[in-house]
Amino acid sequence: MRALFAALAVPGLLVGGCGGDGGEGRARAEAASPKPPVELNDELTVSHVTQERAVPCQKKELEHRNMCYRVSDGFSTRRVKGVEALMPDPEKGRTWAAVQVDFESPEAALLAEMTEKANKIYIADPYAPGAKIAVVYGGSEVVAVAPIINGPLTSGGMEVDPGLFTDEEARDLVARMTA
């Protein structure tokens, strides 16, 4: 499962979210017809990056694309509100496929807190390690993706959209996480 998110690994990747940026319509639709939680096949961990440096990594550091990350302030879960492949939608400004993960409470609140902190750091210095979060899937010590947070994610979800997914790859990733 180590390479599950490998297609997401892009230096400088920005994670868009469901803050005040379009998640409202989905929230209204979910309220009308709530779906049961989704059990993931493995653990998904989201942590705040505190330091980064070039490989080789030392103990307690996570590796991602020739970089080593120290992390803190994280959470892990095997249960999410939802995970779905998003197809290109030029009307919404998305010209590529993406993967949307929506967290349940208390993880949704933790994500908001973590991304608000990272966004404040981003505003002060977009290149600071603290402007990133690390996402690890499958309990490995390899970071799946370490996106820069360009805005707080306050509605409990994140959309990972590096522009590298084909429609099929996004669907396949979600299937591997949930099948």
FILUM-808848 format. One record per residue (C-alpha): x, y, z; residue in three letters. Coordinates in steps of 0.1 Angstrom, whole numbers, padded with zeros to 4 digits, always signed. Layout:
XYZALA ...
// end
This chain:
+0000+0000+0000MET +0030+0022+0002ARG +0027+0035-0033ALA -0010+0039-0032LEU -0008+0077-0033PHE +0024+0078-0053ALA +0006+0095-0082ALA -0002+0123-0058LEU +0033+0131-0050ALA +0041+0165-0065VAL +0065+0190-0050PRO +0046+0222-0041GLY +0013+0205-0045LEU -0016+0225-0032LEU -0045+0209-0015VAL -0078+0226-0021GLY -0106+0219+0002GLY -0141+0222+0011CYS -0137+0253+0032GLY -0157+0282+0017GLY -0146+0271-0017ASP -0174+0250-0031GLY -0181+0223-0005GLY -0214+0240+0004GLU -0234+0223-0023GLY -0220+0189-0013ARG -0228+0196+0023ALA -0265+0204+0014ARG -0268+0173-0006ALA -0253+0151+0022GLU -0277+0166+0047ALA -0306+0157+0025ALA -0295+0121+0021SER -0268+0111+0046PRO -0245+0082+0036LYS -0230+0057+0060PRO -0193+0062+0069PRO -0167+0045+0047VAL -0143+0020+0062GLU -0109+0023+0046LEU -0088-0007+0038ASN -0059+0007+0058ASP -0051+0036+0081GLU -0050+0072+0067LEU -0028+0096+0087THR -0027+0134+0083VAL +0000+0154+0102SER +0015+0189+0103HIS +0050+0191+0088VAL +0074+0207+0112THR +0108+0202+0094GLN +0121+0190+0061GLU +0155+0182+0047ARG +0171+0161+0020ALA +0175+0123+0023VAL +0188+0101+0039PRO +0161+0101+0066CYS +0167+0095+0102GLN +0145+0077+0128LYS +0111+0094+0133LYS +0114+0111+0098GLU +0090+0103+0069LEU +0103+0101+0034GLU +0087+0117+0003HIS +0104+0123-0030ARG +0140+0126-0017ASN +0129+0147+0012MET +0126+0138+0049CYS +0098+0152+0070TYR +0093+0155+0107ARG +0057+0158+0116VAL +0034+0165+0146SER -0002+0174+0155ASP -0016+0146+0134GLY -0045+0122+0134PHE -0051+0087+0120SER -0083+0071+0110THR -0097+0041+0091ARG -0132+0055+0089ARG -0142+0086+0069VAL -0174+0102+0060LYS -0166+0097+0023GLY -0140+0092-0003VAL -0147+0097-0040GLU -0130+0102-0073ALA -0138+0136-0088LEU -0139+0139-0125MET -0128+0170-0145PRO -0154+0198-0143ASP -0143+0229-0162PRO -0174+0248-0149GLU -0159+0245-0114LYS -0124+0252-0126GLY -0111+0216-0123ARG -0096+0204-0155THR -0083+0172-0141TRP -0094+0143-0120ALA -0090+0145-0082ALA -0097+0124-0050VAL -0119+0139-0023GLN -0117+0127+0013VAL -0143+0139+0038ASP -0136+0133+0075PHE -0159+0126+0103GLU -0158+0144+0137SER -0134+0148+0155PRO -0110+0144+0126GLU -0128+0171+0106ALA -0121+0196+0134ALA -0085+0185+0137LEU -0080+0190+0099LEU -0094+0225+0101ALA -0071+0233+0130GLU -0041+0219+0114MET -0047+0236+0080THR -0054+0269+0096GLU -0021+0267+0114LYS -0003+0257+0081ALA -0021+0284+0062ASN -0008+0311+0086LYS +0027+0298+0081ILE +0021+0298+0043TYR +0010+0334+0044ILE +0042+0344+0063ALA +0065+0322+0041ASP +0051+0299+0013PRO +0082+0279+0013TYR +0084+0271+0050ALA +0080+0234+0060PRO +0052+0243+0084GLY +0031+0254+0054ALA +0026+0217+0046LYS +0007+0187+0058ILE +0018+0151+0053ALA -0007+0124+0043VAL +0003+0088+0048VAL -0018+0058+0038TYR -0012+0023+0049GLY +0009+0029+0080GLY +0041+0032+0060SER +0069+0056+0068GLU +0066+0070+0033VAL +0046+0102+0029VAL +0021+0098+0002ALA +0018+0135-0004VAL +0030+0166+0013ALA +0009+0195+0000PRO +0014+0232+0007ILE -0018+0245+0024ILE -0029+0276+0006ASN -0061+0280+0026GLY -0077+0265+0057PRO -0099+0234+0051LEU -0128+0241+0074THR -0157+0218+0061SER -0140+0186+0071GLY -0126+0175+0037GLY -0097+0178+0014MET -0095+0175-0023GLU -0061+0162-0035VAL -0058+0175-0070ASP -0022+0175-0084PRO -0034+0175-0120GLY -0017+0141-0126LEU -0047+0118-0124PHE -0065+0104-0153THR -0101+0097-0147ASP -0093+0060-0145GLU -0065+0065-0120GLU -0086+0085-0096ALA -0114+0059-0097ARG -0088+0031-0092ASP -0073+0048-0062LEU -0106+0052-0045VAL -0115+0016-0053ALA -0082+0004-0037ARG -0088+0024-0006MET -0124+0012-0001THR -0129-0021-0019ALA 
// end
